[in-house]
């Protein structure tokens, strides 16, 4: 499967930044593979670092948006029937439902950092008919730091870009938890401001 995805990525390379976005709109294509490869293309001089990060972040919103739409317009029966095509199993949906009940709309952000919930978290957001712009905003906020780290690692590792996933796994918590805490603090601060008006 990985070889097939890499061949697809080589074909999409000719589409430059749009190719990165397009690859990430397919939920079965792992970002852990696409983003470091995009970083390697930066290393080779085919792309610019900021452009690759922005394209990856936008693509990282478009993919979850398809699952959001599936949840919003199809409901649970359709998700169970067609979720397998997006590599989403019923137990992933159950986990995501529980996570959504616990954290509400913030799940579109927080869920991106939780293994086993990360992919399927868009579905309960859609089923709950969460505002699509809010969903996209929180998803983008979560995807931006993850994308930036993966692309940067691919760029720094150069020809060894495939090691980025392993390296990211070792240091992910040290990098992402502070970012998540800052964003949560900012969102809570904004909510308090709105309530006090």
Beta strands, then each sheet from edge to edge (+ up, - down):
end
